[in-house]
Amino acid sequence: MLEGINVALGITGSIAAVRTVEFVHELRRRGANVRAVMTPEATNIIHPWSVEFATENDVVTEITGAVEHVDLCGVEGWADVYLVSPATANTVGKMASAVDDTPVTTCATTALGSGLPVVVVPAMHKPMYDHPGVLEAIEQLESWGVHFVEPRIEEGKAKIASDEAIATGVARAVGDRPLDGRHVVVTAGATTESIDPIRTLSNRASGATGRAVARACYVRGADVTLVQDGPDVPYATVESVESTAEMLAAVKDAAAGADALVSAAAIADYTVETADEKLRSGQASLTLDLQPTPKVLDTIREAHPDLPMVGFKAETSGDDEAMIEQARELRDRVGLAFVVANDAAVMGEDETRALLVDDDVEAVSGSKATLGAAVADRLANIT
């Protein structure tokens, strides 16, 4: 996601600076190169040697005659993006007022003047984050194109965002954004049908592929609604659902204002009438009356004849030609832009192999992030 990207990292005097080594490693695992700049206050929280160890580069703790701010963030500087993480209320206010009295704020002024993408990750106590001056400074910086990665509000604090959120925010800021201004709805994971208050019918889908598609669409500029029975994520508005009926209702609502739908969820084809009480064990036999569920893609297509939609088709044959045939049948029946066909054996696995099927066939192998990127890129070409 960040392969070959040069990240200049500004570290300020928030206690969240203790997380620096951890998220620098995360940026580098995703392919980034990192060079760091620190305020004097930050050096009181984490030693520059620790940051040097994490980045494998010298750390700037003062601006000298070598004009480090220009070398890093100037018009022809080293960096592709300037990331201020963590950012204190003090630094956010200074950035908005063009005050450059620390290495971090001097680099910020230089980056903004050079047109370099800037990403800010606030971390402070919540009353400071809610201060009218801080909110006004954030609004001013956003009007200049600065990207903010929102903090996690917990225990009266605006805590630094997760490593995943920071990396994703940097990728969105620095990359091409062919889906900018688009609203993309993505479904992910399994749906679950209740048999009784305890037992359910479901499947092995983890939702990793759908979440990878949602992340890739966000990185490419989209506003993403993710419909799933899964965790909150920093790159989408999550609509939490469990059953097929709940998923259909949520997708109907979201599709009303959408520019595209990617249906990556493994949606249950059958449901049962839920018993009010637990079905007793020990019976010699038990029959469940399975009833077909509405097809989400068909229902949405009927309501939105012109909405670009992408379907997923999982098969168990292991035969590419059979998967292609089934994928094209689905595409033609619903009027899909393309279909992602894969063998069900990849459910729950880290690695995947899929076929992107329209008139042509593109094979994609590797991580689910790789597949998500391929789906988002193809979607960008049709919306």
C-alpha positions, 0 to 999 in steps of 0.5 A: 500500500505504501511501496516506495513512498518517502514519509517525513514524520513529524513527532511532537510532545504528546505522550502518544509519541511512545507509540512511534516505534510501533507505527514506524515499523507498520509504515515500513512493513507496508513499503514506506521509507521514513525519516523523522523530525522531532520537537524538543518536547518529543525528545523528552518522551521518546529518545531520538535514538529509538526513532533512529533505530525504528527508521534506520535514518538520522533524526532531525532535532534542530534546523541547522545550516543544512536547511533540513526542512527544505531537504525533507519537505521542499519543492524538490525535497526527499518526502512524498508526504509529511506526516505529523503523528502524534500532533498536539493541540499546540502544533495543530494551532501553530500549523494553522497560523504559519508559526514555525518555531520547532523543527516539526512546524518549520517542516509543516510550513515548508510542506504546505508552501511546497504543495506536499501532501500533509497528514495530521494525527491528533492526540491529546486530552479531549477537552483540548481537542474540543477547544474552539481554537483547535477545532478552528485550526483543524478546519483551516488546515483542512481547507488547505487540503491537509488530511486528518486521521481522526483520534479514538475518543476513549476515557476522556482522551482523543487517543492516537489513531490505530497503526492501520488508520495512520497507514491508510490515511497516508496512502489516501493522501499520497496516492492517485484518487480516481474514486474521489467524490464517489460513494461506494457501498461494500458488503463483507463477510458472512450473514447469520440466520438464527435457528433459535436463541442460541444456534445459527446457520452461517458460513466460513467467510471472514470478511477480509476480502470485502474489508480489503476492497473497502480499504482500497476504495477509500485509499483511492478517494471514495467515501465508503459504507461497509455493510457487515457483521464485523469490527469497526474500521477507520476507512469506512462508515460501518453498518452492522448487520447479522442476518440476510434481511438486515443486510438487504435493508442496510444495502437498500438504504445505502444504495440510495445515495451510492455511485457503486456497489461491491457485493463481496459478502457471502450472503446466506441463500436460505433462512429458517423460522427462528424458534422462540426457545432453545430447541432441546437436544437429544431428539432422534431427528430434527428437520429444519424447513429452509426458506430461500432469502431474497437475492441482494443483487437482484433486489438492488438492481431492480431498484437502481437499474443504472447503478454500477455493481460488482458481484462475487461468486464462490464455487467449490469445483476448483475448475477455472472454466466452471467458475468463469461460466458461473460468473458470466451467468451471474453477470448477465442475469443481474447486469453487473460490471464484472464478477470476482470468481474464486474457489471457496477454499480461500475462505478464511485464508490470508492468501487468495486467488480470484478471477475478475470476469467480464468479457475478458478474464484477469487472474489475481493471486496474492494477499487479499489486499492485492485483490482488493486493490485490483477490484478498486482499480477496475471499479474506478475505470467504470464509475 
